[in-house]
Amino acid sequence: MSRKNIITVERAEVEFRLKSGIKELGILLDDIQLGKLVDFLFLLGKWNSTYNLTAIRDIYSMLTYHLLDSLSVAACLSTCENILDVGSGAGLPGLVLATVYPDKRVSMIDVVQKKTAFINQVRIELGLDNVTVYSGRVEKLSVEDKFDAIISRAFSSLSDFVGLACHLLKENGKFYAMKGLIPFDEIGNLDSGWKVSRIQPLKVPQLDAQRHLIIIESAGTTVD
């Protein structure tokens, strides 16, 4: 089988598995959004062969561990309007959220320039006009319009995440930290000015592993 035919078969299988995962998550996406997510995945695979953006090489593993993992938090941010993804890496979950919610503003920041270059290329190729990309350290970032949601995926400890990015959070905004097992030690080390308002178990389709979303807000606000 030629390389072109292999890619065609891979794409069809990826689309099938993605549609199955999206159905399981209860997310409604049109064909254009589905196509953009698949395009993103193959762009990641292409760039990864040269720039080593992620340790995962297999396209189907990328689908599970990156794409579906990012999609698992989408419903939790449905009411947010201005989102920052800290330590976005290859644009996860930021690019996925921007595709699912084209009416929301999604910004991403990473200190590694080759990763932000990739995010910018995906933004251009997929026509994601709602995306803004920053290169550099989050603690040095300054914005005019602060964020009502700041999310991270395997970025740092909870205390570091909050401490480095709290100057960017809008009043009554929330931090969303994607974790595997519940990080009880990290929760215990949070500054007294912050509290965990909710721990949301996440079910990632096609993945048999624990995932949790830790939602953090100012200790002066009301728990959900």
N, C-alpha and C positions, 0 to 999 in steps of 0.2 A: 504494500500500500504506500502511495506517495505521501510525502510530508504534508502536502495540501489536503489530501483526503483524511489524514490523521487529525489535522487541526479541525476539519469540518466535523468529524465524529466526536472529538473532544468537546467542541462548542455545543453540539446537540445534547451531549450527556450532561454538560455543565448547566445548560438551560433547563433540562429536565429536573436535575437535582435542586437547582435554585428555586424553581416553581414549586416543587414539593416542600422545600423548607419554608418558603414564604407562606404557603397555604397553612402549614402547621403553626406558624407564628401569628396567623390571622391578619397579615398585612395586605392591603389592597394596592397593587401597583399596575400601571398600564404597560403596554408592550414597549413603549419608548423607555420607560424607567428600567424595565427588565433588561432591555438591550444595553443600556448604559452600564448597569451593574456587571453584566457579562464582559462588556468591552473593558471596563476597569480591571477586572480580574486578569484578562489576557494581557493588558498593558503591564500589569504588575509582574506577570510571568516573564514578559519580554525584557523589561528593565532589570528584573532581578538577576537574570543570567549574566549581566554585565556589572551592575552596581551593587549587588548583594544587599538589597533592601530588607529582606527577611530570610531567616534560616530555613523556612519552609519552601521547598522547591516544587513539589507535586501540585498540579493545578487543582486536583480534587481536594487535597488537604488544605490548600489556600481557601477554597470555597467554604469549607467547614470552619477552619480555625480563624479565618479572617473575615470573610464576607458574612456568613450566617451568624458568627459570633457578634459582629457589629450590628447586624439587623435585630438581634435579640433585645437591644436596648431602645429601639426606635419608638415603641409605644410609650415608654416612660418619659420621653421628651416631646410628646405630641403637642403640649401646650406652650412650649418654649418658643421664643421668637428670634433670639440672638444668642448663638451657641459658639463657644470656644472649645476646641479640642487641643489639649496640651500634650506635648510630646507625641505628636500625631504620627510620627514615623512615616509609613507609606500612605498616610491619609486615612487611618483607621482609628475610630469609626467616622471621622469627619466627612470624608468623601461619600460614604454610604448614606449618612444622614442627609447630606446635601442633595443626594439623588432622590431619596424617599420624600423629602420635604423641600421641593423647589421654591416654596413661598417663604421659607425661613432663611435667615442669614447664618452662614456657617463659616467660622474662621478656624484656621489651623496654624499651629506654631511648632517648629522643631529646630533644634540647634544644629542639626546635620544638614548641610546645604544640598547634598545630592538627593536627600529625601524631599526637601521642599521644592527642588527642581522637578522631581517626579510629580508631586502634587500639582504644581503649576501646569505641567504638561497635560495631566489628566483633566484639569479644569478647562483647558483650552480645547482639547480634543472632544470632550463630552459636552461642551457648551454649558458648563455649570456657572452661570452668571451670578449665582448667590454665594460664591465662595471667595474668601479672602485668605491669602497665605502670608505668614510672617516667618522670617528666618531669624533665629537668635534665641536668647534665654528669656523665658517667660517673666522672670522677676524684673527684667528691664523693659518689658513691653508697656507702652503707653497708648491708650485709645481714648477717643472722645466719648464714644457711646459704650458704656460698660455692658457686660453680658449677664443675662438672666440665668444662663446655664453654662457651667464650665465642666467639661468631662475629660477623663483620662482613661487610658487602657494600658495597664502595666507600665505606668510612668514612674511612680515612686511610692514611698510610704504615704499614708493619709495625711500625716502632720506636715510633711514636706510639700505635698500637693497643695494643701490649703494655704500653708505659709507663703509659698512662692507666688500663688496666683490670686490671693484674696483681694489685692488692690484693684483687680479687674472685675470683681463681682458686683453686680448691681444690688442695691438694697433689696432685701427679700429674695435675692437669687439663691441658687443652690449649686453645690458641687455634686458631681456624679462620678464615682470611682468604680471602674469595672475590675472585679477581682475574681479569683477562683474560689478557694475556701474563704469563709468569713474570717477576716484578719482581726481577731479579738485583741491581740497585743497592740496593733496599730490604732484601733478604736480607743483603747485605754490611754494611748499617748497623745490624743488630740488635745490641743490647747483648750482651756476652760471656756473660751469664748465661742466654741463651736460644739455642735452636737450632731449625732447621727439620728436623723428623723425617721429613716426607714431603711431596712435591708430587704431588697427585692431579689428573691431567687430568680435566676434566669434559666430557661430551658433552650439550649442551642440545638436545633435539629441536627441529627446525624453525629452528635457528639455525646459520649457517655462520660461526662465529667461535671463536677460542680462549678457553677458560675453564679456570682452574686453582684448586684449593683448596690453600692453603699452610697446613700444619699445624705449629704451633710449640709447643714445650714447654721446660721447664727444662733447662738444659744438664747438670744432675745426674741426669737420668733416662735410661733405656735407650731407644735408637732402636727403633722397631717393626721 
